[in-house]
Amino acid sequence: MGTTNNIDALKYADESLRSDSEFMLSMIKLDAKAFEYATEDLRLDKKFVTEAIKNNKKIIGYVSDSFKSDPEFMFNVIVSKVDIDENAYEYDAYVDSSTFGNRNKHIRRYSGRNYYVDVEMLDFLSDDLKSNENFMLKLIKINSQVANHLHEGLITKHEFISYIDKDWEIDDDLSIAPLDIQDNKDAVIKIVGKYGRELEYASDRLKSDKEVVISAVLSSPASIKYADHKLQGDSDVILEALNKLNNGFYEETDGEFYEADVIMKYVPYSLVSDKEFMLKAIKIYPDSYRYASTNLMNDKDFILDAVRSNSDVLEFLDSELRSDKEIIMTAVQGIDTDSKWTDV
């Protein structure tokens, strides 16, 4: 047989209990009405009231009007901050061929924080706050749905126009999009599919989404620099980017041409030292051999396969390898006909 709470019993509780924030928060979790029985000091304590609302949103109905008109208090109540797991990634020491020399080890810290607006709480904003330009602009930059709660006096304001009735799914500018749009996978894929470099403004979550990143690099190979570190070291992503090249160059939407170096310089040591990957990369884009690790460039089997794709590999070999008849004969006999390009 079920039971129901008799929260009104709190009116008989001693003041020592009704002034105990921890105890009263536990009561508020059971029933929002418990807030009425908290001592006045607690009901006027912003920190306590904020915690109470986070435990039970219905508390907002019992909060004084002065709190509902307080921008700092209401922002903390409406906006929640959710930390993304913070991971430290360390790039391995990156060693190129002898011509390019050693690259320094460097560390990249990846962390992020997402902000979310509890849209339901916007109904409890005072009219003063709904018409507060700075306050509402902060909210709408986080969540586009805030546009539905703007005071009529703000709708025609220049700062708000770009956020109202905007079709973000087909828009091309993520930089001014609210955070909820920057974290909307469908919208972001449509945008980066046309303008890959808009990946810079996607959420950290989507920068680590393989489907999103591949859509971006297929539009603009250079957008790989905005991808999460793990995807910058993903062979599928790198190869998709290289496939976009045309004789070692690609054309951006602005009509400018860029070299493939913009892709390969983000490839981690784990891949440039991977024989299978590098041979695939060389087959798509022969000049990729320039980024192979020193170990690979001293691997005769690798060199033989590489020179079949591009005889210019010989330029980067030491004198001992250039004196190897088998390597020279393999280069002389011709280019691998399965390569995407052949020398003219």
C-alpha positions as CSV (number, residue, x, y, z in Angstrom):
1,M,0.0,0.0,0.0
2,G,1.4,3.4,-1.0
3,T,1.9,6.4,1.2
4,T,1.7,10.1,0.5
5,N,3.9,12.9,1.9
6,N,2.4,15.1,4.7
7,I,4.8,18.0,4.1
8,D,2.6,20.2,6.3
9,A,4.0,18.3,9.3
10,L,7.0,20.6,9.0
11,K,5.1,23.4,10.6
12,Y,5.6,21.6,13.9
13,A,9.3,21.1,13.3
14,D,11.7,23.0,15.6
15,E,13.3,26.1,14.1
16,S,16.7,24.4,14.4
17,L,15.5,21.9,11.7
18,R,13.8,24.5,9.6
19,S,17.0,26.6,9.5
20,D,19.1,23.5,8.6
21,S,19.8,23.9,4.9
22,E,20.8,20.3,4.3
23,F,17.7,19.0,6.1
24,M,15.4,21.5,4.3
25,L,16.9,20.6,0.9
26,S,16.1,17.0,1.5
27,M,12.5,18.0,2.3
28,I,12.3,20.2,-0.8
29,K,13.2,17.2,-2.9
30,L,10.1,15.5,-1.6
31,D,7.8,18.4,-2.0
32,A,8.3,22.0,-3.2
33,K,5.9,23.2,-0.6
34,A,8.5,22.5,2.1
35,F,10.2,25.7,1.0
36,E,7.4,27.6,2.7
37,Y,8.4,26.1,6.1
38,A,12.1,27.1,5.8
39,T,13.1,29.9,8.0
40,E,13.1,33.4,6.5
41,D,16.9,33.5,6.6
42,L,17.0,30.5,4.4
43,R,14.3,31.8,2.0
44,L,16.3,35.0,1.6
45,D,19.6,33.2,1.1
46,K,20.4,33.2,-2.6
47,K,22.8,30.2,-2.4
48,F,20.2,28.1,-0.6
49,V,17.3,29.1,-2.9
50,T,19.4,28.4,-6.0
51,E,20.2,24.9,-4.6
52,A,16.6,24.4,-3.7
53,I,15.4,25.2,-7.3
54,K,18.0,22.8,-8.7
55,N,16.6,20.1,-6.4
56,N,13.0,20.9,-7.3
57,K,12.1,23.3,-10.1
58,K,8.7,23.9,-8.7
59,I,10.4,26.0,-6.0
60,I,10.4,28.9,-8.4
61,G,6.7,29.4,-7.8
62,Y,7.5,30.1,-4.1
63,V,10.4,32.5,-4.7
64,S,10.0,36.2,-4.1
65,D,9.5,38.6,-7.0
66,S,12.7,40.4,-6.0
67,F,14.7,37.2,-6.8
68,K,12.9,36.7,-10.1
69,S,14.0,40.2,-11.1
70,D,17.6,39.6,-10.1
71,P,19.6,39.0,-13.3
72,E,22.6,37.2,-11.6
73,F,20.3,35.0,-9.5
74,M,18.0,34.0,-12.5
75,F,20.9,33.4,-14.8
76,N,22.4,30.9,-12.3
77,V,19.0,29.3,-12.0
78,I,18.2,29.1,-15.7
79,V,21.6,28.2,-17.0
80,S,23.4,25.0,-16.1
81,K,27.0,24.3,-16.8
82,V,27.9,20.7,-17.7
83,D,31.5,19.9,-17.8
84,I,32.8,17.7,-20.6
85,D,35.3,15.1,-19.5
86,E,38.7,16.8,-19.5
87,N,41.4,14.7,-21.1
88,A,45.0,15.5,-21.6
89,Y,46.5,14.4,-24.9
90,E,50.1,14.4,-25.6
91,Y,51.5,14.2,-29.1
92,D,54.4,11.9,-29.6
93,A,57.7,13.3,-30.7
94,Y,57.2,13.9,-34.4
95,V,60.1,12.9,-36.6
96,D,60.0,13.7,-40.3
97,S,62.5,12.7,-43.0
98,S,66.0,14.1,-42.7
99,T,65.1,17.1,-44.8
100,F,62.3,18.2,-42.5
101,G,64.1,17.4,-39.3
102,N,62.7,16.7,-35.9
103,R,59.5,18.4,-34.7
104,N,59.2,19.3,-31.1
105,K,57.0,17.4,-28.7
106,H,54.0,19.5,-27.8
107,I,51.0,19.0,-25.6
108,R,47.5,19.9,-26.4
109,R,44.9,20.1,-23.6
110,Y,41.4,19.4,-24.6
111,S,38.5,20.3,-22.4
112,G,35.2,21.9,-22.8
113,R,32.1,23.1,-21.1
114,N,28.6,23.1,-22.4
115,Y,26.0,25.6,-21.2
116,Y,22.3,24.7,-21.3
117,V,19.2,26.9,-20.8
118,D,16.2,25.4,-19.0
119,V,13.7,26.9,-21.3
120,E,10.8,26.1,-19.0
121,M,12.2,28.5,-16.4
122,L,12.0,31.4,-18.8
123,D,8.2,31.6,-18.0
124,F,9.0,32.7,-14.5
125,L,11.2,35.7,-15.6
126,S,9.9,39.1,-14.5
127,D,8.9,41.5,-17.3
128,D,11.9,43.6,-16.3
129,L,14.3,40.8,-17.0
130,K,12.5,39.8,-20.3
131,S,13.2,43.3,-21.5
132,N,16.7,43.4,-20.2
133,E,18.8,43.5,-23.3
134,N,22.1,42.3,-21.9
135,F,20.5,39.5,-19.9
136,M,18.4,38.1,-22.7
137,L,21.3,38.4,-25.2
138,K,23.4,36.2,-23.0
139,L,20.6,33.6,-22.9
140,I,19.8,33.6,-26.6
141,K,23.5,33.1,-27.4
142,I,23.2,29.8,-25.5
143,N,19.9,28.6,-26.8
144,S,18.0,29.8,-29.9
145,Q,14.6,29.0,-28.3
146,V,15.0,32.0,-26.0
147,A,13.8,34.0,-29.0
148,N,10.3,32.8,-28.2
149,H,10.5,34.5,-24.8
150,L,11.8,37.9,-25.8
151,H,10.0,41.0,-24.8
152,E,8.4,42.7,-27.9
153,G,10.7,45.7,-27.3
154,L,13.8,43.5,-28.1
155,I,12.5,41.7,-31.2
156,T,13.5,44.6,-33.5
157,K,16.8,45.3,-31.8
158,H,19.8,44.8,-34.1
159,E,21.6,42.5,-31.7
160,F,18.7,40.1,-31.7
161,I,17.6,40.1,-35.3
162,S,20.1,37.4,-36.4
163,Y,18.7,35.0,-33.7
164,I,15.0,35.4,-34.6
165,D,13.2,33.2,-37.1
166,K,16.5,32.0,-38.5
167,D,16.9,28.7,-40.3
168,W,20.2,27.6,-38.8
169,E,20.0,24.2,-40.6
170,I,20.9,25.9,-43.9
171,D,22.7,29.0,-42.7
172,D,26.4,29.2,-43.3
173,D,27.7,31.0,-40.2
174,L,28.1,29.0,-37.1
175,S,30.2,31.6,-35.4
176,I,27.1,33.6,-34.4
177,A,24.9,30.7,-33.9
178,P,23.6,30.0,-30.3
179,L,25.4,27.1,-28.5
180,D,22.5,24.8,-28.9
181,I,22.8,25.1,-32.7
182,Q,26.6,24.7,-32.5
183,D,25.8,21.4,-30.7
184,N,23.1,20.3,-33.2
185,K,24.5,17.5,-35.3
186,D,22.0,17.8,-38.2
187,A,22.5,21.6,-38.5
188,V,26.3,21.4,-38.2
189,I,26.6,18.7,-40.8
190,K,24.6,20.7,-43.3
191,I,26.7,23.8,-42.7
192,V,30.2,22.2,-42.6
193,G,29.2,20.1,-45.6
194,K,29.2,23.4,-47.6
195,Y,31.8,25.4,-45.6
196,G,34.1,23.0,-43.9
197,R,36.0,25.6,-41.9
198,E,32.8,26.4,-39.9
199,L,33.8,23.3,-37.9
200,E,35.8,25.8,-35.9
201,Y,32.6,27.0,-34.3
202,A,31.0,23.6,-33.7
203,S,30.7,22.3,-30.1
204,D,33.6,20.2,-28.7
205,R,31.3,17.2,-28.8
206,L,30.8,17.5,-32.5
207,K,34.4,18.2,-33.2
208,S,35.0,14.7,-31.9
209,D,32.2,13.2,-34.0
210,K,33.7,11.3,-37.0
211,E,30.7,11.8,-39.3
212,V,30.8,15.6,-38.7
213,V,34.5,15.9,-39.2
214,I,34.5,13.8,-42.4
215,S,31.7,16.1,-43.8
216,A,33.9,19.1,-43.0
217,V,37.1,17.7,-44.6
218,L,35.3,16.7,-47.7
219,S,34.3,20.3,-48.1
220,S,37.5,21.8,-46.9
221,P,40.5,19.6,-46.1
222,A,42.1,22.3,-44.0
223,S,39.2,22.1,-41.5
224,I,41.0,19.1,-40.0
225,K,42.9,21.5,-37.8
226,Y,39.6,22.2,-35.9
227,A,38.8,18.5,-35.3
228,D,39.4,16.8,-32.0
229,H,42.9,15.5,-31.6
230,K,41.8,11.9,-31.7
231,L,40.2,12.4,-35.1
232,Q,43.2,14.2,-36.4
233,G,44.9,10.9,-35.9
234,D,42.2,8.9,-37.5
235,S,43.3,7.2,-40.8
236,D,39.9,7.4,-42.4
237,V,39.6,11.1,-41.8
238,I,43.1,11.8,-43.2
239,L,42.5,9.7,-46.3
240,E,39.2,11.3,-47.0
241,A,40.9,14.7,-46.8
242,L,43.7,13.6,-49.1
243,N,41.1,12.2,-51.6
244,K,39.9,15.8,-52.0
245,L,43.2,16.9,-53.4
246,N,43.8,17.6,-57.1
247,N,47.4,17.1,-57.9
248,G,48.4,18.1,-54.4
249,F,46.1,21.2,-54.2
250,Y,42.5,21.9,-53.4
251,E,40.3,24.9,-54.0
252,E,38.5,26.5,-51.1
253,T,35.1,28.1,-51.5
254,D,36.8,31.5,-51.6
255,G,38.5,30.5,-54.8
256,E,41.9,30.2,-53.2
257,F,44.1,27.2,-53.7
258,Y,45.9,25.5,-50.8
259,E,48.7,22.8,-50.7
260,A,48.2,19.4,-49.1
261,D,50.7,20.3,-46.4
262,V,47.8,21.8,-44.5
263,I,46.5,18.3,-44.0
264,M,49.6,16.3,-43.4
265,K,51.1,18.6,-40.8
266,Y,48.3,17.5,-38.4
267,V,48.9,13.8,-38.9
268,P,50.3,12.4,-35.6
269,Y,53.5,10.4,-35.3
270,S,51.5,7.2,-34.8
271,L,50.3,7.4,-38.3
272,V,53.3,8.7,-40.1
273,S,55.2,5.8,-38.7
274,D,52.5,3.3,-39.8
275,K,53.6,1.6,-43.0
276,E,50.1,0.6,-44.1
277,F,48.7,4.0,-43.7
278,M,51.6,5.9,-45.3
279,L,51.5,3.6,-48.4
280,K,47.7,4.3,-48.7
281,A,48.4,8.1,-48.3
282,I,51.2,8.0,-50.9
283,K,49.0,6.1,-53.3
284,I,46.3,8.9,-53.1
285,Y,48.8,11.7,-52.8
286,P,52.4,10.7,-53.6
287,D,54.1,13.6,-51.9
288,S,52.9,12.3,-48.6
289,Y,56.2,10.4,-48.4
290,R,57.8,13.6,-47.2
291,Y,56.0,13.2,-43.9
292,A,57.0,9.5,-43.3
293,S,58.9,8.8,-40.1
294,T,62.6,8.4,-40.2
295,N,62.2,4.7,-39.4
296,L,60.0,4.2,-42.5
297,M,62.3,6.2,-44.7
298,N,65.0,3.7,-43.7
299,D,62.8,0.7,-44.4
300,K,63.7,-0.7,-47.8
301,D,60.4,-2.5,-48.3
302,F,58.6,0.8,-47.7
303,I,60.9,2.7,-50.0
304,L,60.4,0.2,-52.8
305,D,56.6,0.6,-52.5
306,A,56.9,4.4,-52.2
307,V,59.1,4.8,-55.3
308,R,56.6,2.8,-57.3
309,S,54.1,5.6,-56.5
310,N,56.5,8.5,-56.9
311,S,60.1,8.4,-58.0
312,D,60.7,11.8,-56.3
313,V,61.1,9.8,-53.1
314,L,64.7,9.3,-54.2
315,E,65.4,12.9,-53.4
316,F,64.9,12.3,-49.7
317,L,66.9,9.1,-49.4
318,D,70.5,9.0,-48.1
319,S,73.4,8.2,-50.4
320,E,73.4,4.5,-49.3
321,L,69.8,4.0,-50.4
322,R,70.3,6.0,-53.6
323,S,73.1,3.5,-54.4
324,D,70.8,0.6,-54.1
325,K,70.3,-0.9,-57.5
326,E,66.9,-2.5,-56.6
327,I,65.5,0.8,-55.4
328,I,66.8,2.7,-58.5
329,M,65.5,0.0,-60.9
330,T,62.1,0.0,-59.2
331,A,61.9,3.8,-59.6
332,V,63.1,3.7,-63.2
333,Q,60.7,0.9,-64.2
334,G,57.8,3.2,-63.7
335,I,55.0,4.6,-61.5
336,D,52.5,2.3,-59.8
337,T,49.6,2.5,-62.2
338,D,47.1,2.1,-59.3
339,S,48.2,5.5,-58.0
340,K,45.7,8.4,-58.2
341,W,48.2,10.5,-60.1
342,T,51.2,9.8,-62.3
343,D,54.2,12.0,-63.0
344,V,54.0,13.9,-66.3
